[in-house]
Structures are given as structure tokens and as C-alpha cells.
Amino acid sequence: MKLRVMASNIWGDYFGNEVTRREDQLFDVYMRYSPDVIGMQEATKTWYGSKLFERLKEKYVFTDVSAYVQHNFDPLLYDKTRFNLVDCGFVKYDDTPDPSKAVNWAVLEDKESGKCFAVMSTHFWWKVIGDPEHDALRVSNARQLNECGKKIREKYGCPVIAFGDFNSYVSSPCMQFLYENGWRETQDCAKIADKVSTHHGDPVRGEDGFYHGKPTANGSERSIDHIIFLGDVDPLLFRVVEDQDALDATDHSPIFADFEI
């Protein structure tokens, strides 16, 4: 079974960067690459009322975790024509003083093959990479993600793919903790992989009223968005999307990976 998963930090409208200037661009990116599963981060309340989210519902289902949380900043979407939902849940990171830092997970069944897999959309604590205090919070996040992922794997016996904005480099303590616990980094082990950073910085609003972003010159060692996995999957491709509409829409390039399960 082939599977494409995408992680996309959509740049929440915390800074007056209204979503109406960017929603068509993100929709076009998603339709162009047609992922089977999308994990978003920074999905503020304005995004939930946007044209983007309404249009995505034609192809995707948003997993419902309202029993766990009033507002989900890290939604998971899956292609409703391909998959059945087996289970889903939400874990707020205990030590992190920010409601947007959490993991949203789902177990999905492929309608054709009957194969199951789990996906996890996450956003780790964001301040000062390399500072011991803030790195320790991200290690705490990684411990909870690892515990959740391994419980899912034990219960359902399926591979687990986690993705999102980890706010950490591959050399950071939280990522090293995950690798030591059996998680593998798709950007490092896919047969074909872009070796560019996933983060290009804030687009700048121009005189035309729209945002304009530029590609980064940084390599993959400066990536802070990751796709990692546990279990028997074969990573085929890892892409960092640097199309101009993606650069203009958000400070993080969407990333996606193709797997054989």
C-alpha cells in the first residue's frame, strides 16, 4: 500500500497575518501534491472558519477530538475515499504552557487492502533552540509523543508515523531521544530526499497586500519540521515544498513523504 503524508505549519494569524490572503495558496499546494493524510500546526480559530477548511472537506475528513479539547491547533485530515477511521485521540503536552503544543493521533484502515497504520500530528514547544530550559520542555514533549506512539503500536500492531513542527534540529536533545527510542527520520533514510531546511522564515507583506516568501539557503541540518516513524514501513520519498505559493503562504514549507506499508 502506498501512502503520502504531509506536515504543514500554516502560520497562525497571531501577527495580523490574515488567513484570507493565504488560504487559496495553501489549498492549491494541497491539491497539487494530493496527500492522503495532512497534519497541520497553528490552526487558529480563524483558520477553522476559513474557505480553506471548507474546501478541504470535499476530499478530507477532520478527525474529531472534541471530547478531549475545545480547540485543536494540530488537526489531522485524511482522504475519506481511501480510509476508515479506527480510533483517534489527543494528548496535551503536560509541561508546556501553551494549548497549541500537543499531539493529535488517528489509526486508519485502508479500505482496499485492510491494512492499518497510525498517524500523529504534533507541535513541540517553540522557544530558543539550544537553551537548556527550553530544550528540556521539548524532551518532555518527545517523551509523551513516544509513550503515545508506542501504546498505539502495542494496541493495534501497526506502524506509526509522526509529523509536524518539532521546533528542533536533528541534533537537538528531543530528536536524539526519539531516535534512541526507535523512531527513524524520513529525511535521512528515504530513497530520494530533499536536503534543504523545512523552515524559510516569515513571508513579508508587499505593497500589493499579499505575502511574499523566499527559499532558504539552509540545509536539512536546520530543519525543524520532521516526519518520523516506528515499525515496518519503507520510506520512498521526502520532499520540502518550495513552490512560490507555498513560500508565500507560511514561514514553514509543507513537507511530505511517500511510504510503502
C-alpha positions as CSV (number, residue, x, y, z in Angstrom):
1,M,0.0,0.0,0.0
2,K,1.4,3.4,-1.0
3,L,0.8,6.3,1.4
4,R,1.6,10.0,1.2
5,V,1.6,12.1,4.4
6,M,2.1,15.8,4.7
7,A,3.0,18.1,7.6
8,S,2.1,21.8,7.2
9,N,2.5,24.5,9.7
10,I,0.0,27.0,8.3
11,W,1.3,30.1,10.2
12,G,-1.5,31.1,12.6
13,D,-2.8,34.6,12.4
14,Y,-1.0,35.8,15.5
15,F,0.6,38.8,13.9
16,G,-2.1,40.4,11.8
17,N,-1.2,38.0,9.0
18,E,-4.8,37.3,8.0
19,V,-5.7,33.9,6.6
20,T,-7.7,35.4,3.7
21,R,-4.5,36.4,2.0
22,R,-3.1,32.9,2.1
23,E,-5.9,30.3,2.1
24,D,-6.1,29.9,-1.7
25,Q,-2.4,29.3,-1.9
26,L,-2.4,26.6,0.6
27,F,-5.4,24.9,-1.0
28,D,-3.6,24.9,-4.3
29,V,-0.5,23.3,-2.7
30,Y,-2.5,20.6,-1.1
31,M,-4.4,19.8,-4.3
32,R,-1.2,19.8,-6.3
33,Y,0.5,17.2,-4.2
34,S,-2.7,15.3,-3.1
35,P,-1.5,13.9,0.3
36,D,-3.6,11.0,1.7
37,V,-3.1,12.5,5.2
38,I,-2.4,16.1,6.3
39,G,-1.2,17.1,9.7
40,M,-1.4,20.9,10.4
41,Q,0.0,23.1,13.1
42,E,-1.0,26.6,14.2
43,A,-4.6,26.1,13.1
44,T,-6.0,29.1,14.9
45,K,-9.8,29.7,15.3
46,T,-9.8,31.9,12.2
47,W,-8.5,29.0,10.1
48,Y,-11.4,26.9,11.2
49,G,-13.8,29.5,9.7
50,S,-11.8,29.9,6.5
51,K,-12.6,29.0,3.0
52,L,-9.6,26.7,3.0
53,F,-11.0,24.4,5.7
54,E,-14.4,24.3,4.0
55,R,-12.9,23.4,0.6
56,L,-10.8,20.7,2.1
57,K,-13.9,18.9,3.5
58,E,-14.8,18.0,-0.1
59,K,-11.9,15.5,-0.1
60,Y,-10.8,15.1,3.6
61,V,-12.3,14.3,7.0
62,F,-11.0,16.2,10.0
63,T,-10.7,13.8,12.9
64,D,-13.0,14.8,15.8
65,V,-11.1,15.1,19.1
66,S,-13.7,17.5,20.7
67,A,-14.1,15.0,23.5
68,Y,-10.5,15.8,24.6
69,V,-10.1,19.5,23.8
70,Q,-12.2,22.6,22.9
71,H,-9.9,23.8,20.2
72,N,-7.4,21.6,18.3
73,F,-4.4,23.6,16.9
74,D,-2.9,20.4,15.3
75,P,-5.7,18.8,13.2
76,L,-5.4,15.6,11.2
77,L,-7.2,15.2,7.9
78,Y,-7.5,12.0,5.9
79,D,-8.8,11.1,2.5
80,K,-12.3,9.9,3.1
81,T,-12.4,7.9,-0.2
82,R,-9.4,5.8,0.9
83,F,-9.6,5.2,4.6
84,N,-11.9,4.3,7.5
85,L,-11.2,5.8,10.9
86,V,-10.5,3.1,13.5
87,D,-9.6,5.3,16.5
88,C,-8.3,8.7,17.3
89,G,-7.3,10.8,20.3
90,F,-5.5,13.9,21.6
91,V,-2.7,14.4,24.1
92,K,-1.9,17.9,25.5
93,Y,1.7,18.2,26.5
94,D,1.7,18.4,30.3
95,D,4.7,20.5,31.0
96,T,4.2,23.0,28.2
97,P,2.4,26.3,29.0
98,D,0.8,26.6,25.6
99,P,-2.5,25.0,24.4
100,S,-1.3,24.7,20.9
101,K,1.5,22.2,21.8
102,A,0.0,18.8,21.6
103,V,-0.3,15.6,19.6
104,N,-3.4,14.6,17.6
105,W,-3.4,11.0,16.5
106,A,-5.5,8.6,14.5
107,V,-5.5,4.9,13.4
108,L,-6.7,4.5,9.9
109,E,-7.6,1.4,7.8
110,D,-7.1,1.3,4.1
111,K,-10.5,0.4,2.5
112,E,-8.9,-1.6,-0.3
113,S,-6.2,-3.6,1.4
114,G,-7.5,-3.6,5.0
115,K,-4.0,-2.5,6.3
116,C,-3.9,-0.3,9.3
117,F,-1.4,2.5,10.2
118,A,-1.3,5.3,12.7
119,V,-0.5,9.0,12.1
120,M,0.3,11.7,14.6
121,S,0.3,15.5,14.0
122,T,2.3,17.4,16.6
123,H,3.7,20.7,17.6
124,F,6.5,21.0,20.2
125,W,7.5,23.9,22.4
126,W,9.0,26.7,20.4
127,K,11.4,28.9,22.3
128,V,15.2,29.2,21.8
129,I,16.6,26.0,20.3
130,G,19.7,25.1,22.2
131,D,18.7,26.7,25.5
132,P,18.7,24.0,28.2
133,E,15.4,25.1,29.8
134,H,13.5,25.1,26.6
135,D,15.2,22.0,25.2
136,A,14.1,20.2,28.4
137,L,10.5,21.1,27.6
138,R,10.8,19.7,24.2
139,V,12.3,16.5,25.6
140,S,9.2,16.3,27.8
141,N,7.1,16.7,24.7
142,A,9.1,13.9,23.0
143,R,8.6,11.6,26.0
144,Q,4.8,12.0,25.8
145,L,4.8,11.5,22.0
146,N,6.9,8.4,22.3
147,E,4.7,7.0,25.0
148,C,1.5,7.7,23.0
149,G,3.0,6.2,19.8
150,K,4.2,3.0,21.5
151,K,0.8,2.5,23.2
152,I,-0.9,2.8,19.8
153,R,1.6,0.4,18.3
154,E,1.1,-2.2,21.1
155,K,-2.7,-2.0,20.9
156,Y,-3.1,-2.1,17.1
157,G,0.1,-3.7,15.9
158,C,0.5,-1.2,13.2
159,P,3.3,1.2,12.1
160,V,3.2,4.8,13.4
161,I,4.1,7.9,11.5
162,A,4.5,11.2,13.4
163,F,5.0,14.5,11.8
164,G,4.8,18.2,12.4
165,D,6.7,21.1,13.8
166,F,9.2,19.8,16.4
167,N,10.9,23.2,16.7
168,S,14.2,21.2,16.9
169,Y,17.1,20.2,14.7
170,V,18.1,16.6,14.2
171,S,20.9,17.2,16.7
172,S,18.6,18.6,19.3
173,P,18.1,16.6,22.6
174,C,14.4,15.8,21.9
175,M,15.1,14.4,18.5
176,Q,18.0,12.4,19.8
177,F,15.7,11.0,22.5
178,L,13.2,9.9,19.8
179,Y,15.9,8.2,17.7
180,E,17.2,6.4,20.7
181,N,13.7,5.0,21.3
182,G,13.5,3.5,17.8
183,W,12.0,6.4,15.7
184,R,13.6,6.9,12.3
185,E,14.0,10.2,10.4
186,T,12.4,10.0,7.0
187,Q,14.5,12.9,5.6
188,D,17.6,10.8,6.4
189,C,16.5,7.4,5.2
190,A,14.1,7.9,2.3
191,K,15.4,6.6,-1.1
192,I,15.0,10.1,-2.5
193,A,15.1,13.1,-0.2
194,D,15.4,16.9,-0.4
195,K,18.3,18.2,1.7
196,V,17.0,21.7,2.3
197,S,15.7,23.1,5.6
198,T,12.0,23.0,6.1
199,H,11.8,26.5,7.6
200,H,12.4,29.5,5.4
201,G,11.2,32.3,7.7
202,D,8.3,34.8,7.7
203,P,7.0,35.9,4.3
204,V,7.0,39.7,4.0
205,R,3.8,41.6,3.2
206,G,4.3,43.7,0.0
207,E,2.7,46.8,-1.3
208,D,0.2,44.7,-3.1
209,G,-1.2,43.5,0.3
210,F,0.0,39.9,-0.2
211,Y,2.8,38.0,1.5
212,H,6.0,37.0,-0.4
213,G,8.4,34.4,0.8
214,K,11.9,33.4,-0.3
215,P,13.6,30.0,-0.3
216,T,16.1,29.3,2.4
217,A,19.8,28.8,1.9
218,N,20.0,26.4,4.9
219,G,20.5,22.7,4.6
220,S,18.5,19.9,6.2
221,E,20.5,20.1,9.4
222,R,18.4,23.2,10.1
223,S,15.1,21.6,9.5
224,I,12.6,21.9,12.4
225,D,9.7,20.1,10.8
226,H,10.1,16.3,10.7
227,I,8.4,13.1,9.6
228,I,9.5,10.2,11.8
229,F,8.2,6.6,12.0
230,L,8.1,3.4,14.0
231,G,7.6,0.0,12.5
232,D,7.6,-1.8,9.2
233,V,7.3,0.9,6.6
234,D,9.5,1.7,3.6
235,P,10.2,5.4,3.1
236,L,10.4,6.1,-0.6
237,L,10.5,9.9,-1.0
238,F,10.8,13.0,1.2
239,R,10.0,16.5,-0.3
240,V,10.3,20.0,1.0
241,V,7.7,22.1,-1.0
242,E,9.4,25.3,-2.2
243,D,6.8,26.3,-4.8
244,Q,6.3,30.0,-4.7
245,D,2.7,29.8,-3.4
246,A,3.9,27.6,-0.5
247,L,6.7,30.1,0.3
248,D,4.2,33.0,0.2
249,A,1.6,31.3,2.4
250,T,3.6,30.4,5.5
251,D,7.0,30.5,7.2
252,H,7.3,26.7,7.1
253,S,7.5,24.8,3.8
254,P,5.0,22.0,3.7
255,I,6.8,18.7,3.7
256,F,5.6,15.3,2.6
257,A,6.8,11.7,2.4
258,D,5.7,8.7,0.4
259,F,5.8,5.3,2.1
260,E,5.2,1.7,1.2
261,I,3.3,-0.1,4.0
